[in-house]
Structures are given as structure tokens and as C-alpha cells.
Amino acid sequence: MRYRIVFVIMGFVAKMDSQSTVDHPIFEVEKERVLKWASRYTDLKAITVTNSTCERSAGGKNDFYSEGDYWWPDSANPDGPYIRKDGVTNPNNFTAHREAMIRFSQISGAFASAYIVTENPHFAEQLLPHLRAWFLNAETMMSPHLLYAQAIKGKVTGRGIGIIDTIHLMEVAKAIRAIEPSGVLLPLEMAQIKKWFSDYLRWITTHPYGIAERNNGNNHSICWALQVAVFAELVENKKQLQAMRAFYKEVLLPDQLAVDGSFPLEIKRTKPYGYSLFTLDAMVALCQVASTSEDSLFDFSTKDGKNIGKGITFLYPYTKSKNSWPFEKDVMHWDEWPVRHPYLLFGGLAFENEEYLALWSSLKADFDTPEVLRNMPIRYPLLWVE
């Protein structure tokens, strides 16, 4: 079952009841950390997509723009279309909008988590300028679409594959949900923000780019589904949440997880270790968000025996001891992994596995390597554990 009365972490048992969520052991693990980050982020100026522009973007000032990470100038044709080098990031591509979104996500997660552990509306109030800048102010807000994400010079002005960039809005959505009871946002403001997310949810589930991302077939499909679930949760779109439960059971789990618990489509990449961790994190997070007490995705198995528990069992030993990884090393950023992966926390709680929880607690919670930040959108677990 997803929800239990007793959780165990690092040998410490904490009893839960409906009146005292602060007794959850994760609160004690996280409290000092989130208050530290909330202090550092206090009174920061909001930065949105309108703070920087790129002459290569086909969009306007309010439109999110990014470029495909693995696309480079062709040395044989410097003025021609870019060429692909899988797994090798081009440091000269435009990333300012993604960096602004990651910053927004970090700030949102810190303040909302600080509000959760203290119930002090001061922390919710600190988030207001950022929410208003990104979603309410016509001059600074981001348009609710990704028409110009992960463009490739000389090839396309945007791609469905770019929808993965907004995984960094998930903890923003979670933060909004967390601070809603504080009442610091005016009802009209909250309604407008939720309308923004409803508009974006509609776009990623109906636009051809969204359909292409859904059908991509690897980690992109999983991250698409996770975003749909998180945004649907915020705007209370039960139809989309049910659709994501079905998508997980009928498509994602059967098509991407092998019977041994590995992800074959990620293992054949040039960064198989990092991509396997990233994919498992996203799939387990989808189980965490979309599961209900009547329909737990953690407990679901396909007819041929595939289930998320096998995925965790497969990757856990290699997370605990990376040097035992039996496949190729990643071409970049091998040394930066692993960090505090949410699959260990969510899986540890769901399956009452103290070893998973202990490993999660022992790993690095804070990191600043751009590659790790890009692939670790879940940084504030208090937003995800109910």
C-alpha cells in the first residue's frame, strides 16, 4: 500500500496521524536543509524568460526558448545545420531560460517546504513575487506553451522533445499546492495561476508536439506523463490523472521496463547510468503522484511480471555501489552520480524498505553541476510525500 501508519527511516520509527504530519521522519531529515535554502533565497528578485533573449529564437519575449543539448556546429559546414553528438552537451547553446526555470523551481521548493515545516506564512509570502512574475504579470510571464523548446539551428524552430524542459515546473506546481492553505495568494490570483497550468496542460496533451512527446518511447514519454499528472493534480483534473494511471499500466511499464527491471532504451545510450537513474526516478515519481489508495501503481504488475519494484531492485545495488555497474560508463558526468534519488525515498516508503531509505538519506541532497540539476527536478521531497 502507498499509505501506512508507520514509516521507518534510518532505524527511526515515526507514528503518523491525521492531526500531526510533522511527526513524519522525512520532516526531521529535511527541516534544517529547507530552512537554510529559504534563508538564502529570501528577497531575491524574480527572473523569468523575459530577462534574456536569443537571436536564434523564432518566438517572442514571453516564449520559452532552448536548444537541443547534443547538437553542435558542423566543422565541415560551419554555416550549415547543426549535427548531433549523443550525450555530449554543447556548452555554447542557449540555456538561460532553462536556468531561470530551474532557479524558479529551487526557490519555489525551498519556500513551500519551509512553509510546510513551520506553517509560517512568511515563507509563502516570499514566493509571491516569483509566482506573479512567471504567471500573472503580462510583461514578464511565460507563455503557456513550448513551441520553441530544444530548437536546432538550421533544422527546426522547436520540437516536442523540448517538453521535457518543463519538468522543472513540477515542483513549482507542487509548491503552489502546498502554500494554497496559507491564503497569501488572493483567490483571483490563485485562479489565474491554475488557469495558466490548465492551459499548459491542455497544450501538452493536445498539440502535435505534446502528442509526439507522449509517443517518444523512452524517458521523454515518462517525463511527459509525470508532468501531466503533477499539473493535473494541481488543477484537480481527475480525467487526466486517470489517463496517466492507464498510460503507465498499458504503455510505459510494458514498453520500457525489461523483465529483469532494467531500462533497455536507456542502457543503449551513451550515458546509460545517468539515464537509467533519471528514468527510474521519473517512473517512481509517477507512481507516487498518480497512485490512489484504491489503485496503487506501486502494486501493479503486468501479465509478464513487470512492476516498479523490479526496477528499483535492479538499480539499487548500482546506486549503492556505482563501480559494480555492468554496462558502459557514461561519456560525460560519470563522477557526479549518484545523488539523493527520489526513487529510493518513494520506493522505500511504498515498500517499507529501510535499506532504500537509508541510502537515500546518505546521498548528496544539494548539487550545482548543470547536468545534475537538469536531470534532478525533484529536489524538495516534502512537496511529494503526503
C-alpha positions in Angstrom: 0.0 0.0 0.0 1.1 3.6 -0.6 -0.1 5.0 2.7 0.8 3.4 6.1 0.5 4.4 9.7 4.2 3.7 10.5 7.2 4.7 8.4 10.8 3.6 9.1 13.9 5.6 8.1 17.4 5.1 9.4 16.1 2.9 12.2 13.7 5.5 13.5 10.0 4.7 13.6 7.6 7.6 13.5 3.9 7.3 14.1 1.6 9.3 11.9 -2.0 10.5 12.5 -4.2 12.9 10.6 -3.5 15.7 13.1 0.3 15.5 13.1 2.0 15.3 9.8 5.2 16.9 11.2 5.9 13.6 13.0 6.9 12.1 9.7 10.6 11.3 9.8 11.2 13.0 6.4 10.4 16.3 8.1 13.2 15.9 10.5 15.7 15.0 7.7 14.6 17.9 5.6 13.8 20.7 8.1 17.2 22.2 8.6 18.0 21.9 4.9 14.9 23.7 3.6 15.1 26.5 6.2 18.7 27.1 5.1 17.8 27.4 1.5 14.7 29.5 2.3 17.0 31.9 4.1 19.4 32.1 1.2 16.6 32.8 -1.3 14.8 35.5 0.8 14.2 38.7 -1.0 15.7 37.5 -4.3 14.5 39.3 -7.4 12.3 37.3 -9.8 13.9 36.2 -13.0 11.7 34.9 -15.9 12.1 34.1 -19.6 11.8 37.9 -20.3 15.1 38.6 -18.6 17.1 37.1 -21.5 16.7 36.6 -25.2 18.3 34.7 -28.0 18.5 35.9 -31.6 18.1 32.4 -32.8 14.6 32.1 -31.2 11.6 32.2 -33.6 9.4 33.2 -30.7 8.6 36.4 -28.8 10.0 37.8 -25.5 7.5 35.8 -23.4 8.2 32.5 -25.1 10.4 29.9 -23.5 13.3 29.0 -25.8 16.0 26.4 -25.5 18.3 24.4 -27.8 19.0 20.7 -28.2 21.7 19.8 -25.8 23.5 17.4 -28.0 23.6 19.4 -31.2 26.8 21.1 -32.4 28.1 23.2 -35.4 29.3 21.0 -38.3 33.0 21.6 -38.7 32.7 20.6 -42.4 29.9 23.1 -42.9 30.2 25.8 -40.2 27.2 27.8 -41.5 25.0 24.8 -42.1 22.6 22.9 -39.9 23.9 21.6 -36.6 24.8 17.9 -36.2 24.1 15.5 -33.3 26.6 14.1 -30.8 24.6 12.0 -28.5 25.3 12.5 -24.8 27.8 15.3 -25.4 26.4 18.7 -24.3 27.2 21.7 -26.4 28.2 24.4 -23.8 27.5 27.3 -26.3 23.8 26.5 -26.8 21.3 28.9 -25.3 20.3 27.7 -21.8 19.3 31.0 -20.0 15.5 30.2 -20.0 16.1 26.7 -18.6 18.4 28.1 -16.0 15.8 30.7 -15.0 13.2 28.0 -14.7 15.4 25.8 -12.6 16.1 28.8 -10.3 12.4 29.4 -10.0 11.9 25.7 -9.2 14.6 25.8 -6.5 13.1 29.0 -4.9 9.6 27.6 -5.0 10.5 24.3 -3.5 12.5 25.9 -0.7 9.9 28.4 0.4 7.0 26.0 0.1 8.9 23.3 2.1 9.8 25.9 4.7 6.1 26.8 5.0 5.3 23.1 5.4 7.7 22.6 8.3 6.9 25.8 10.1 3.4 26.8 8.9 4.7 30.4 8.9 3.0 32.4 6.1 6.2 34.5 5.8 7.7 31.7 3.6 4.6 31.6 1.4 4.7 35.3 1.0 8.3 35.2 -0.2 7.2 33.1 -3.1 4.6 35.6 -4.3 6.8 37.9 -6.4 8.1 34.9 -8.3 4.7 33.4 -9.0 3.3 36.8 -10.1 6.2 37.4 -12.4 6.1 34.0 -14.1 2.3 33.6 -14.3 0.4 36.8 -13.8 2.4 39.9 -15.0 1.8 40.3 -18.7 5.2 41.9 -19.2 7.2 39.1 -17.5 5.1 36.0 -17.6 5.9 32.9 -19.6 3.5 31.9 -22.4 1.8 28.6 -21.6 3.3 26.6 -24.4 6.7 25.2 -25.6 6.6 26.0 -29.3 10.3 26.9 -29.3 11.9 24.5 -26.9 15.0 22.4 -27.9 15.3 24.1 -31.3 18.1 23.0 -33.6 19.9 25.6 -35.7 19.3 25.0 -39.4 16.7 22.3 -38.7 13.7 23.2 -36.5 12.5 26.1 -34.5 11.2 23.9 -31.8 10.4 20.2 -31.0 8.0 18.1 -29.0 11.1 16.7 -27.3 11.5 20.1 -25.7 8.6 19.5 -23.4 11.0 17.7 -21.1 12.3 21.1 -20.2 9.2 21.9 -18.1 9.9 19.1 -15.7 11.3 22.0 -13.7 7.8 23.4 -13.3 6.7 20.3 -11.4 7.9 21.5 -8.0 6.5 24.9 -8.8 3.1 23.3 -9.2 3.7 21.3 -6.0 4.8 24.4 -4.2 1.6 26.3 -5.2 -0.5 23.4 -4.0 1.4 23.4 -0.7 1.0 27.1 0.1 -2.6 27.4 -1.0 -3.9 26.9 2.5 -1.8 29.8 3.7 -4.2 32.2 1.9 -1.4 34.6 0.9 -2.5 34.4 -2.7 -5.7 36.3 -3.5 -8.4 33.9 -4.8 -8.3 35.6 -8.2 -4.5 35.2 -8.3 -4.8 31.5 -7.5 -7.5 31.0 -10.1 -5.3 32.8 -12.7 -2.3 30.7 -11.9 -4.3 27.5 -12.0 -5.7 28.6 -15.4 -2.1 29.0 -16.6 -1.4 25.4 -15.7 -4.7 24.2 -17.1 -3.8 26.0 -20.4 -0.4 24.4 -20.4 -1.8 21.0 -19.5 -4.2 21.3 -22.4 -1.3 22.3 -24.7 0.9 19.4 -23.9 -1.9 16.9 -24.2 -3.4 18.1 -27.5 -0.7 20.0 -29.5 1.2 17.8 -32.1 4.4 18.5 -30.1 2.7 17.1 -27.0 1.5 14.0 -28.8 5.0 13.4 -30.3 6.5 13.7 -26.8 3.9 11.3 -25.4 4.7 8.8 -28.1 8.5 9.3 -28.0 9.0 5.9 -26.3 11.8 6.5 -23.8 12.4 8.7 -20.8 10.6 11.6 -22.6 7.3 9.7 -22.6 7.7 9.0 -18.9 8.5 12.7 -18.1 5.6 13.8 -20.2 3.2 11.6 -18.2 4.7 12.8 -14.9 4.2 16.4 -15.8 0.6 15.7 -16.9 0.0 14.0 -13.6 1.5 16.8 -11.5 -0.2 19.6 -13.3 -3.5 17.7 -13.3 -3.2 17.2 -9.6 -2.8 21.0 -9.1 -5.8 21.9 -11.2 -7.8 18.9 -10.0 -8.2 17.3 -13.4 -9.2 13.8 -12.4 -9.7 12.7 -16.0 -6.0 13.3 -16.9 -4.9 11.7 -13.6 -6.9 8.6 -14.5 -5.5 8.7 -18.1 -1.9 8.7 -16.7 -2.6 5.7 -14.5 -3.8 3.8 -17.6 -0.9 5.1 -19.6 1.5 3.8 -17.0 -0.1 0.4 -16.9 -0.7 -0.1 -20.6 2.3 1.7 -22.3 5.1 2.9 -20.1 5.7 -0.1 -17.9 5.2 -2.7 -20.6 7.2 -1.0 -23.2 10.1 0.4 -21.3 10.9 -1.8 -18.3 12.5 -5.2 -19.1 11.6 -8.3 -17.1 14.8 -8.0 -15.2 14.0 -4.4 -14.1 16.3 -2.6 -16.4 15.5 0.1 -19.0 16.9 -1.2 -22.3 16.2 2.0 -24.2 18.4 4.0 -21.7 21.1 1.4 -21.3 21.9 1.6 -25.1 22.5 5.4 -24.8 25.9 7.0 -24.3 25.1 7.9 -20.7 23.3 4.6 -19.6 23.9 5.0 -15.9 22.6 8.6 -15.6 19.7 8.0 -17.9 18.7 4.8 -16.0 18.7 6.7 -12.7 16.7 9.6 -14.3 14.2 7.3 -15.9 13.6 5.3 -12.7 13.2 8.5 -10.7 10.6 9.7 -13.1 8.7 6.5 -13.3 8.6 6.0 -9.5 7.6 9.7 -9.1 4.7 9.0 -11.4 3.6 6.1 -9.2 3.9 8.5 -6.2 1.7 11.2 -7.8 -0.9 9.1 -9.6 -1.5 6.3 -7.2 -4.6 6.2 -5.0 -5.5 4.0 -2.1 -7.7 2.0 -4.4 -5.3 1.9 -7.4 -1.7 1.8 -6.3 0.8 1.8 -9.2 3.4 0.6 -6.9 1.5 -2.7 -6.5 0.6 -3.1 -10.2 2.3 -5.8 -12.3 1.9 -6.7 -16.0 0.9 -10.1 -17.1 4.5 -11.0 -17.7 5.6 -9.9 -14.3 6.9 -6.4 -14.8 6.5 -4.0 -11.9 8.2 -0.9 -10.5 9.5 -2.9 -7.6 11.7 -4.8 -10.0 13.0 -1.6 -11.5 14.1 -0.4 -8.0 15.5 -3.8 -7.1 17.6 -3.8 -10.3 19.1 -0.3 -9.9 19.5 -0.2 -6.1 22.8 -2.2 -6.0 24.4 0.0 -8.7 23.2 3.2 -6.9 24.8 1.9 -3.7 28.0 0.8 -5.5 28.4 2.5 -8.8 31.6 0.6 -9.6 29.6 -2.6 -10.0 27.7 -1.1 -12.9 27.9 -3.9 -15.6 27.4 -1.6 -18.6 29.4 1.1 -20.3 30.3 4.2 -18.3 28.6 7.5 -19.2 30.6 9.6 -21.7 30.1 12.6 -19.5 29.4 13.3 -15.8 30.1 9.7 -14.7 31.6 11.0 -11.5 28.7 13.2 -10.5 26.2 10.4 -10.0 24.5 9.2 -7.8 22.9 11.8 -5.7 19.8 11.7 -3.4 17.5 10.0 -5.9 13.7 10.2 -5.2 13.1 6.6 -6.4 14.8 5.5 -3.1 12.6 7.6 -1.0 9.3 7.0 -2.7 10.1 3.3 -3.2 11.3 2.9 0.4 8.1 4.4 1.8 5.9 2.4 -0.5 7.6 -0.9 0.1 8.6 -0.2 3.7 12.3 -0.9 2.8 14.7 0.6 5.3 17.7 0.0 3.1 16.3 2.2 0.4 15.5 4.9 2.8 18.9 4.8 4.5 20.7 5.0 1.1 18.5 8.0 0.1 19.4 9.8 3.3 23.1 9.2 2.9 23.4 10.6 -0.6 24.1 14.2 -1.5 20.9 16.4 -1.3 22.3 19.5 -2.8 24.3 19.9 -6.1 25.2 22.5 -8.6 26.5 20.7 -11.6 24.3 21.8 -14.5 23.9 18.3 -15.8 22.7 17.0 -12.4 20.4 20.0 -11.9 18.9 19.4 -15.3 18.2 15.8 -14.6 17.1 16.1 -11.0 13.8 18.1 -11.0 12.7 16.6 -7.7 14.8 18.3 -5.0 12.3 19.0 -2.3 10.7 15.7 -1.2 8.3 17.3 1.4 6.3 18.5 -1.6 5.8 15.0 -2.8 5.2 13.0 0.4 1.7 13.4 1.8 
